[in-house]
């Protein structure tokens, strides 16, 4: 070895470098060959390990699967009641996990999913016995009250009209949510206004619903006196546009919204009409609705009364219009009367029922803030994209609703009063139908 070292030192530099590289290549080759040999012998195989909680994992997986079982409605409801009792017990110890499990359960049709998820979480708990005891106590308490089999507690939601209307509204969810974003309004508020108007139409023109709207599940579009799916009057829509442009107005929404409803032509009246009665694309109807809600809320806030957390009042004021929106300390919900079945509701009441019913919450969830003001003005491209939401559908001729000799008007006159909500403002005191 000493002799080799002496010979190595005596060699020229280039020879030393070659010798070092030769040795390195030899070592690398030996390492590769060795690794290949170990792989072929199976020495490197990962044989895995048995999870120390394997018995618990098996017990969770082996919980009775009822997804395909033939259960009665009563049995399913009873199972859900027991599952939520178990979840409530878990929430006393681990609320974060309980929230996650509840969220998952709301999107599931498996009545034992909660039980499985709680059991899976219990693998890591030291309080298993405490959770089980509390769950058993809650379940025992629930079992003392017989399971009731009843329909929707809200009467007007029990008919076929509501089932058809829900489907029609869901089809428009993208447009409604976009209108909410553009106007800074919680989309669920826009839907509340839409439902009040559509329920009124469904029940005032039942034959039309049965023949046309029900089978295909579409929204009814008005073109007489009030326009579109939300029944917005021409002068109300024009007022909305003016409020957007006037910084001195009590309804002014801010600079970011000034060009939200800009027109593409010089014929504003016809273009406004075409926007609202478009039966293929309802985006403009929803934008006008969002603006009315936002502008009314700002009017009251500037007067010292915050109604942003009062959807019943907002729906009522949408119904009665700007002229009857008078800020005050103790507003009362109401609006036009709507008869469904044998019950009489108000516009504000129907909107309120929907808003807090939980219906359509997946498409229109509850927001922490119902109104959010933007500080980013719309660009020219933004305005153009909004204006492109106009279909080429054929519309009734603008202005025909004001021609008393029109055959269309004559046919509709018996069932369509001058006011779209059936209110005779000459004989009815505003206090009976408004939030004032």
C-alpha positions in Angstrom: 0.0 0.0 0.0 2.9 2.3 0.9 4.6 1.6 -2.4 1.3 2.4 -4.3 1.1 5.7 -2.6 4.7 6.6 -3.4 4.1 5.7 -7.1 0.9 7.7 -7.1 2.7 10.8 -5.8 5.4 10.4 -8.4 3.0 10.5 -11.4 2.2 13.7 -13.3 -1.0 15.7 -12.4 -3.0 14.5 -15.4 -2.2 10.9 -14.6 -3.4 11.5 -10.9 -6.7 12.9 -12.2 -7.2 9.9 -14.5 -6.5 7.5 -11.6 -8.9 9.2 -9.3 -11.7 9.2 -11.9 -11.1 5.6 -12.7 -11.5 4.7 -9.0 -14.7 6.7 -8.7 -16.2 5.0 -11.7 -15.3 1.7 -10.3 -16.9 2.4 -7.0 -20.1 3.8 -8.7 -20.3 0.7 -10.8 -20.0 -1.6 -7.8 -22.7 0.4 -5.9 -25.1 0.0 -8.9 -24.5 -3.7 -9.2 -24.9 -4.1 -5.5 -28.2 -2.3 -5.4 -29.5 -4.3 -8.3 -28.5 -7.5 -6.5 -30.3 -6.4 -3.3 -33.4 -5.5 -5.3 -33.5 -8.9 -7.0 -33.2 -10.7 -3.7 -36.2 -8.7 -2.3 -34.2 -7.1 0.5 -35.5 -3.6 -0.3 -39.2 -4.6 -0.4 -41.4 -2.6 2.1 -43.5 -5.3 3.7 -45.7 -2.6 5.4 -47.0 -2.7 8.9 -50.3 -3.4 10.6 -51.9 -0.2 11.9 -52.0 -0.3 15.6 -55.7 0.8 15.4 -56.6 -1.9 12.9 -59.4 -3.2 15.1 -61.0 0.2 15.3 -60.6 0.7 11.6 -62.3 -2.6 10.9 -65.2 -1.8 13.3 -65.8 1.6 11.5 -65.9 -0.1 8.1 -68.1 -2.9 9.3 -70.8 -0.6 10.7 -74.1 -1.7 9.2 -74.4 -0.3 5.6 -78.0 0.8 5.1 -77.6 2.7 1.9 -79.4 0.0 -0.1 -81.6 -1.2 2.6 -85.4 -0.9 2.1 -86.2 1.5 4.9 -89.4 3.4 5.5 -89.5 7.2 5.7 -90.1 6.8 9.5 -87.0 4.6 9.9 -84.8 6.9 8.0 -85.9 9.9 10.0 -85.4 8.0 13.2 -81.9 7.1 12.2 -81.0 10.7 11.4 -82.3 11.8 14.7 -80.0 9.3 16.5 -77.1 10.3 14.3 -77.5 14.0 15.2 -77.8 13.1 18.9 -74.4 11.4 18.6 -73.0 14.4 16.7 -74.2 16.8 19.4 -72.4 14.7 22.0 -69.2 14.9 20.0 -69.6 18.7 19.7 -69.3 19.1 23.5 -65.8 17.7 23.4 -64.5 18.4 19.8 -66.6 21.1 18.2 -64.2 21.5 15.2 -64.7 17.8 14.2 -68.4 18.1 14.8 -68.7 21.0 12.4 -66.8 19.1 9.7 -68.9 16.0 10.2 -72.1 18.0 10.1 -71.1 19.8 6.9 -70.4 16.4 5.3 -73.6 14.9 6.5 -75.6 17.7 5.0 -74.5 16.5 1.5 -75.1 12.8 2.1 -78.1 10.5 1.9 -76.4 7.8 4.1 -78.2 7.7 7.5 -75.2 6.0 9.2 -72.5 8.3 7.8 -72.4 10.4 10.9 -72.1 7.3 13.1 -69.1 6.1 11.0 -67.4 9.5 11.0 -67.8 9.9 14.8 -66.5 6.4 15.3 -63.5 7.2 13.1 -62.8 10.3 15.2 -63.0 8.3 18.4 -60.0 6.3 17.5 -57.9 9.3 18.7 -60.1 10.2 21.7 -59.4 9.6 25.3 -63.0 10.6 26.1 -64.8 7.8 24.3 -66.8 6.6 27.2 -67.9 10.2 28.0 -69.0 10.8 24.4 -70.9 7.5 24.3 -72.7 8.1 27.6 -73.8 11.6 26.5 -74.9 10.3 23.1 -76.9 7.6 24.8 -78.6 10.1 27.2 -79.5 12.4 24.2 -80.8 9.4 22.2 -82.9 8.2 25.2 -84.4 11.7 25.6 -85.3 11.9 21.9 -86.9 8.4 22.0 -89.4 9.7 24.5 -91.0 11.8 21.7 -92.5 9.9 18.8 -91.2 10.7 15.4 -93.7 12.9 13.5 -94.3 12.4 9.8 -95.3 15.8 8.5 -94.6 17.8 5.4 -92.9 21.2 5.1 -94.0 23.4 8.0 -94.4 26.4 5.6 -97.8 25.9 4.0 -97.1 27.6 0.6 -94.1 25.3 0.1 -96.3 22.2 0.2 -97.7 22.5 -3.3 -96.5 21.4 -6.7 -95.9 25.1 -7.6 -93.0 25.3 -5.2 -91.3 22.1 -6.5 -91.4 23.4 -10.0 -90.3 26.9 -9.0 -87.3 25.5 -7.1 -86.1 23.7 -10.2 -86.6 26.8 -12.4 -84.7 29.0 -9.9 -81.8 26.5 -9.7 -81.4 26.7 -13.4 -80.8 30.5 -13.0 -78.4 30.1 -10.1 -75.3 31.2 -12.2 -77.1 34.4 -13.3 -78.4 35.2 -9.9 -75.0 34.7 -8.2 -73.4 36.8 -10.9 -75.9 39.6 -10.3 -75.2 39.4 -6.6 -71.5 39.8 -7.3 -72.0 42.7 -9.6 -74.4 44.6 -7.2 -72.7 43.7 -3.9 -75.8 41.9 -2.7 -76.2 38.5 -1.2 -77.8 36.4 -4.0 -80.2 34.8 -1.5 -81.9 38.2 -1.1 -82.4 38.5 -4.8 -84.0 35.0 -4.8 -86.3 36.1 -2.0 -87.7 38.9 -4.2 -87.9 36.5 -7.2 -89.9 34.0 -5.2 -92.4 36.5 -3.9 -93.2 37.6 -7.5 -93.2 34.1 -9.0 -95.5 32.7 -6.3 -97.9 35.5 -6.9 -97.9 34.8 -10.6 -98.2 31.0 -10.2 -101.3 31.4 -8.0 -103.0 34.3 -9.8 -102.7 32.5 -13.2 -103.0 28.9 -12.2 -104.2 27.7 -15.6 -101.2 29.3 -17.3 -99.0 27.5 -14.7 -100.6 24.1 -15.3 -100.4 24.4 -19.1 -97.1 26.1 -19.7 -94.9 26.7 -16.7 -95.4 23.6 -14.6 -94.5 21.0 -17.2 -91.3 22.7 -18.3 -90.4 24.3 -15.0 -89.6 27.8 -16.2 -89.9 31.2 -14.6 -92.8 33.4 -15.7 -91.8 36.7 -17.5 -94.2 39.6 -17.3 -94.6 42.2 -20.1 -97.7 44.0 -18.8 -97.2 47.0 -16.6 -94.4 45.3 -14.7 -91.6 43.6 -16.5 -89.5 40.4 -16.3 -89.3 37.6 -13.8 -89.2 40.0 -10.9 -92.0 42.3 -12.0 -90.1 45.5 -12.1 -91.9 48.6 -13.3 -90.5 50.8 -16.1 -90.2 53.9 -13.9 -88.6 51.9 -11.1 -85.9 50.6 -13.4 -85.3 54.1 -14.7 -85.0 55.4 -11.1 -82.4 52.7 -10.4 -80.3 53.9 -13.3 -80.6 57.5 -12.2 -79.6 56.6 -8.6 -76.4 54.9 -9.9 -75.3 58.1 -11.6 -76.2 60.7 -8.9 -73.6 61.1 -6.2 -76.0 63.4 -4.3 -78.7 60.8 -4.1 -79.5 59.0 -0.8 -79.6 55.8 -2.9 -76.1 56.3 -4.5 -74.1 53.1 -4.4 -70.7 54.5 -5.2 -68.4 55.3 -8.1 -67.7 51.6 -8.7 -71.4 51.1 -9.8 -72.0 54.2 -11.9 -71.7 52.4 -15.2 -73.3 49.1 -14.2 -76.5 49.7 -16.2 -75.0 51.8 -19.1 -76.9 51.4 -22.3 -75.5 50.3 -25.7 -77.9 52.4 -27.7 -79.5 55.8 -27.6 -83.0 54.3 -27.3 -83.0 53.8 -23.6 -86.7 53.1 -23.2 -86.7 50.2 -25.7 -83.4 48.8 -24.5 -84.6 48.9 -20.9 -87.8 47.1 -21.9 -85.8 44.5 -23.8 -83.5 43.9 -20.9 -86.3 43.2 -18.5 -88.7 41.0 -20.6 -85.9 38.8 -22.0 -87.3 35.3 -21.3 -84.1 33.5 -22.2 -81.6 35.5 -20.1 -82.8 37.0 -16.9 -79.5 38.6 -15.8 -80.7 42.2 -16.2 -83.8 41.4 -14.1 -81.6 40.2 -11.3 -79.1 43.1 -11.6 -82.0 45.6 -11.3 -83.3 43.7 -8.3 -79.9 43.7 -6.6 -79.6 47.4 -7.2 -83.0 48.1 -5.7 -82.1 46.1 -2.6 -78.7 47.8 -2.2 -80.0 51.3 -2.9 -82.8 50.9 -0.4 -80.5 49.6 2.3 -78.2 52.5 1.8 -81.1 55.0 2.0 -82.1 53.6 5.4 -78.5 53.4 6.6 -77.8 57.0 5.7 -81.0 58.0 7.7 -79.6 56.2 10.7 -81.5 52.8 10.4 -79.6 49.7 9.4 -82.0 47.2 7.8 -79.2 45.1 6.2 -80.1 42.3 8.7 -83.8 42.6 8.1 -84.6 40.6 4.9 -88.4 40.8 5.6 -88.2 44.6 5.5 -86.0 44.6 2.4 -88.4 42.3 0.5 -91.3 44.5 1.6 -89.6 47.7 0.3 -88.7 46.0 -2.9 -92.3 45.2 -3.4 -93.8 48.7 -2.6 -91.1 50.7 -4.4 -88.9 53.7 -3.7 -91.8 56.1 -3.3 -93.0 54.3 -0.2 -89.6 53.6 1.3 -89.5 56.0 4.3 -86.8 55.2 6.9 -88.1 54.9 10.4 -87.2 53.2 13.7 -89.8 50.5 13.7 -90.6 49.3 10.2 -93.2 46.6 9.8 -93.0 43.9 7.1 -95.8 43.5 4.7 -96.4 44.3 1.0 -99.0 43.2 -1.5 -101.3 40.3 -0.5 -100.7 36.9 -2.1 -103.2 34.1 -1.7 -101.9 30.5 -1.8 -104.5 27.9 -1.1 -106.7 29.2 1.6 -104.1 31.4 3.2 -103.2 35.0 2.6 -99.6 36.0 2.8 -97.7 39.2 2.2 -94.9 39.7 -0.2 -92.4 40.4 2.6 -93.7 37.4 4.5 -93.2 34.9 1.7 -89.6 36.3 1.1 -88.9 36.0 4.8 -90.3 32.4 4.9 -87.9 31.4 2.0 -84.9 33.2 3.3 -84.8 31.4 6.7 -86.3 28.1 5.4 -82.9 26.6 4.4 -84.3 25.8 1.0 -81.8 26.1 -1.9 -79.0 26.8 0.5 -76.6 24.8 -1.6 -77.1 27.1 -4.6 -77.6 30.3 -2.5 -75.8 30.0 0.8 -76.1 32.5 3.6 -73.4 35.2 3.6 -71.8 36.7 6.7 -72.3 40.1 5.1 -75.4 40.6 3.0 -74.1 43.8 1.4 -70.5 44.4 0.3 -69.6 47.6 -1.5 -66.9 47.4 -4.2 -64.2 50.1 -4.7 -63.2 48.8 -8.2 -65.0 50.6 -11.0 -66.2 48.5 -13.9 -63.9 48.5 -17.0 -65.2 48.9 -20.5 -64.8 45.2 -21.0 -66.9 44.5 -17.9 -69.6 46.7 -19.2 -69.6 45.1 -22.6 -69.8 41.6 -21.1 -72.9 42.6 -19.1 -74.5 44.2 -22.2 -73.9 41.0 -24.1 -76.3 39.2 -21.8 -79.2 39.9 -24.1 -80.8 37.1 -26.1 -82.3 37.5 -29.5 -85.7 36.1 -28.4 -88.8 37.7 -29.8 -90.4 40.1 -27.4 -93.9 41.8 -27.2 -93.8 45.2 -28.9 -92.7 47.8 -26.4 -95.6 50.1 -25.3 -98.4 47.7 -26.2 -99.4 47.5 -22.5 -100.5 51.1 -22.6 -102.8 50.8 -25.6 -106.3 50.5 -24.3 -107.6 49.4 -27.7 -105.0 46.6 -28.0 -106.6 43.2 -28.4 -103.8 41.8 -26.2 -104.7 44.3 -23.5 -108.4 43.6 -23.7 -107.9 39.9 -23.3 -105.7 40.4 -20.2 -107.6 43.3 -18.6 -110.0 41.2 -16.5 -107.2 39.4 -14.7 -104.4 41.9 -14.8 -105.2 45.0 -12.7 -103.4 48.3 -13.4 -101.1 47.6 -10.4 -99.1 44.4 -10.9 -99.7 43.5 -7.3 -103.4 44.1 -7.3 -103.3 47.1 -5.0 -105.7 50.0 -5.5 -103.7 52.9 -4.2 -106.7 55.2 -4.3 -108.5 53.2 -1.6 -105.8 51.3 0.3 -103.8 53.2 2.9 -100.0 52.6 2.5 -99.7 51.6 6.1 -101.7 48.5 5.4 -99.3 47.2 2.7 -95.9 48.7 3.4 -93.2 48.9 6.0 -94.0 52.4 6.9 
